[in-house]
Amino acid sequence: MKVIVGLGNPGSRYDDSRHNVGWWVVDRLSYDWGFGGFMKERNARVALGAVGDEDVVLVKPTTYMNRSGAALAPFRGQEGFEPARDLLVVVDDATLDPGRVRFRPGGTAGGHNGLKSVEAVLGTKDYGRLRIGVGIPPVGEDLADWVLSPMPAEDEDIIVGLLPDMSTACKVWLEDGVAEAMNRFNR
């Protein structure tokens, strides 16, 4: 079983914010892969399905960003679940220009509260990440205000235009691993 988690904040006021780009990606995956709608399950909305021979769980935490890891607690003790191999977390990145993409096999949270929460719950920094650039805040702009604000239409168009490629990229991660996804999709 593979788990792909899109980080975001619940509530309609955050739907078009930079911080919810992770949700955009998993919504697209559910659509492209024919998983259907998301069902409420504990601290998340979950969609289940298969891609080829691989069972896949798509997860959208329903806690606020700084408690996103709670949605992964049920997977932590599952036999055979290894975050380094079986988990991909899709997250916004305010250090990258809109549309830049970075797969990583692990690393630090880089100041991202959602990733800090995931690491705290899992007890490891070794899990796949797909970072989607949402633009660098202007000088003097508060980072929290920046990521919680709606994107300008031109930035949103760039990211929405990436979604089909991100669906393909996540399928490559499922089938061939993070190194292959990095080689083919990091830009």
VEXDREN-2710 file (C-alpha; in Angstrom, 1 decimal):
% VEXDREN-2710
k/r/px/py/pz
1/MET/0.0/0.0/0.0
2/LYS/1.2/3.5/-0.9
3/VAL/0.0/6.7/0.8
4/ILE/-0.1/10.1/-0.8
5/VAL/-0.9/13.0/1.5
6/GLY/-1.7/16.5/0.3
7/LEU/-1.2/19.1/2.9
8/GLY/-3.7/21.9/3.3
9/ASN/-6.1/23.7/5.6
10/PRO/-9.8/22.9/6.0
11/GLY/-12.5/25.5/5.2
12/SER/-13.6/27.2/2.1
13/ARG/-11.7/30.4/2.9
14/TYR/-8.4/28.5/2.3
15/ASP/-9.5/26.6/-0.9
16/ASP/-7.6/29.0/-3.2
17/SER/-4.6/29.7/-0.9
18/ARG/-1.0/28.8/-1.6
19/HIS/-1.0/26.5/1.5
20/ASN/-3.7/24.2/-0.1
21/VAL/-1.8/23.3/-3.2
22/GLY/-1.2/19.8/-1.8
23/TRP/-5.0/19.3/-1.7
24/TRP/-5.2/20.4/-5.3
25/VAL/-2.8/17.7/-6.3
26/VAL/-4.5/14.8/-4.5
27/ASP/-7.9/16.0/-5.8
28/ARG/-6.5/15.7/-9.3
29/LEU/-5.0/12.3/-8.5
30/SER/-8.4/11.1/-7.3
31/TYR/-10.1/12.4/-10.5
32/ASP/-7.4/11.1/-12.9
33/TRP/-7.2/7.7/-11.3
34/GLY/-10.9/7.2/-10.9
35/PHE/-11.0/6.9/-7.1
36/GLY/-14.2/8.9/-6.7
37/GLY/-14.9/11.2/-3.8
38/PHE/-13.1/11.5/-0.5
39/MET/-14.7/10.0/2.7
40/LYS/-14.4/11.4/6.2
41/GLU/-12.1/9.2/8.3
42/ARG/-10.8/10.4/11.7
43/ASN/-8.6/13.4/11.1
44/ALA/-8.7/13.3/7.3
45/ARG/-10.7/12.8/4.1
46/VAL/-9.5/9.7/2.3
47/ALA/-10.0/8.2/-1.2
48/LEU/-9.0/4.6/-1.9
49/GLY/-8.2/2.8/-5.1
50/ALA/-5.6/1.0/-7.1
51/VAL/-3.1/2.2/-9.7
52/GLY/-2.0/-0.9/-11.6
53/ASP/-1.3/-3.6/-8.9
54/GLU/-0.7/-1.0/-6.2
55/ASP/-3.3/-0.2/-3.6
56/VAL/-3.2/3.6/-3.0
57/VAL/-4.7/5.8/-0.2
58/LEU/-5.0/9.5/-0.9
59/VAL/-5.2/11.6/2.2
60/LYS/-6.3/15.2/2.9
61/PRO/-5.8/16.0/6.6
62/THR/-8.7/17.9/8.0
63/THR/-6.8/19.5/10.9
64/TYR/-5.0/22.8/10.4
65/MET/-1.6/22.6/8.8
66/ASN/0.4/22.5/12.0
67/ARG/-1.4/19.3/13.1
68/SER/-1.4/17.6/9.7
69/GLY/0.6/14.6/11.0
70/ALA/-2.4/13.4/13.0
71/ALA/-3.9/12.1/9.7
72/LEU/-0.9/9.7/9.4
73/ALA/-1.1/8.2/12.9
74/PRO/-3.2/5.2/11.7
75/PHE/-0.4/4.2/9.2
76/ARG/2.5/4.5/11.7
77/GLY/2.1/1.1/13.1
78/GLN/0.8/-0.8/10.1
79/GLU/2.8/-3.9/9.3
80/GLY/4.7/-3.4/6.1
81/PHE/4.3/0.4/6.0
82/GLU/7.7/2.0/5.6
83/PRO/7.4/5.8/5.2
84/ALA/10.7/6.0/3.2
85/ARG/9.2/3.7/0.6
86/ASP/5.4/4.0/0.9
87/LEU/4.7/7.7/1.7
88/LEU/4.6/10.8/-0.5
89/VAL/3.7/14.1/1.1
90/VAL/2.6/16.9/-1.4
91/VAL/3.3/20.3/0.0
92/ASP/3.5/24.0/-1.0
93/ASP/6.9/25.6/-1.0
94/ALA/7.3/29.3/-0.6
95/THR/11.0/29.2/-1.4
96/LEU/10.3/28.2/-5.1
97/ASP/8.8/30.2/-7.9
98/PRO/5.3/29.2/-9.0
99/GLY/5.4/26.0/-10.9
100/ARG/8.8/24.8/-9.8
101/VAL/8.7/21.2/-8.6
102/ARG/11.0/19.3/-6.3
103/PHE/10.7/15.6/-5.4
104/ARG/12.9/14.7/-2.5
105/PRO/13.4/11.3/-0.7
106/GLY/13.6/13.0/2.7
107/GLY/15.2/16.0/4.4
108/THR/14.2/18.7/6.8
109/ALA/10.9/20.4/7.3
110/GLY/12.5/23.6/6.1
111/GLY/10.3/25.7/8.4
112/HIS/7.0/24.2/7.0
113/ASN/4.7/23.5/9.9
114/GLY/2.9/20.7/8.1
115/LEU/6.1/18.8/7.5
116/LYS/7.1/19.4/11.1
117/SER/3.9/17.8/12.3
118/VAL/4.3/14.8/9.9
119/GLU/7.8/14.2/11.2
120/ALA/6.8/14.5/14.8
121/VAL/4.0/11.9/14.3
122/LEU/6.1/9.5/12.2
123/GLY/9.3/9.9/14.2
124/THR/11.3/10.2/10.9
125/LYS/12.4/12.6/8.2
126/ASP/12.7/9.8/5.7
127/TYR/9.7/9.9/3.5
128/GLY/9.1/11.2/0.0
129/ARG/8.1/14.8/-0.6
130/LEU/6.7/16.6/-3.6
131/ARG/7.2/20.3/-3.1
132/ILE/5.2/22.6/-5.4
133/GLY/6.5/26.2/-5.7
134/VAL/3.9/28.8/-4.8
135/GLY/6.1/31.9/-5.1
136/ILE/8.5/33.7/-2.8
137/PRO/6.9/36.2/-0.4
138/PRO/7.8/39.8/-1.2
139/VAL/10.3/41.4/1.2
140/GLY/8.5/42.4/4.4
141/GLU/5.5/40.1/3.8
142/ASP/4.7/37.8/6.7
143/LEU/5.2/34.2/5.6
144/ALA/1.9/33.0/7.2
145/ASP/-0.1/35.8/5.6
146/TRP/1.6/34.9/2.2
147/VAL/0.8/31.2/2.2
148/LEU/-2.8/31.7/3.6
149/SER/-3.7/34.3/0.9
150/PRO/-5.2/33.6/-2.5
151/MET/-2.8/33.4/-5.4
152/PRO/-2.9/35.9/-8.2
153/ALA/-4.7/34.4/-11.2
154/GLU/-1.4/34.1/-13.2
155/ASP/0.3/32.1/-10.5
156/GLU/-2.8/29.9/-10.0
157/ASP/-3.0/29.3/-13.8
158/ILE/0.7/28.1/-13.7
159/ILE/0.0/25.6/-10.9
160/VAL/-3.3/24.4/-12.3
161/GLY/-1.5/23.8/-15.6
162/LEU/1.0/21.6/-13.7
163/LEU/-1.7/19.2/-12.3
164/PRO/-1.8/16.8/-15.2
165/ASP/2.0/16.4/-15.1
166/MET/1.8/16.0/-11.3
167/SER/-0.6/13.1/-11.8
168/THR/1.9/11.5/-14.1
169/ALA/4.7/12.3/-11.7
170/CYS/3.0/10.6/-8.8
171/LYS/2.3/7.5/-10.9
172/VAL/6.0/7.4/-11.7
173/TRP/6.7/7.7/-7.9
174/LEU/4.3/4.8/-7.3
175/GLU/5.8/2.5/-9.9
176/ASP/9.5/3.5/-10.0
177/GLY/10.3/5.4/-6.8
178/VAL/11.3/8.8/-5.8
179/ALA/14.7/8.8/-7.6
180/GLU/13.0/8.3/-11.0
181/ALA/10.4/10.9/-10.2
182/MET/13.2/13.4/-9.3
183/ASN/15.0/12.7/-12.5
184/ARG/12.0/13.1/-14.7
185/PHE/10.0/15.9/-13.0
186/ASN/12.2/18.2/-10.9
187/ARG/12.3/21.6/-12.6
END
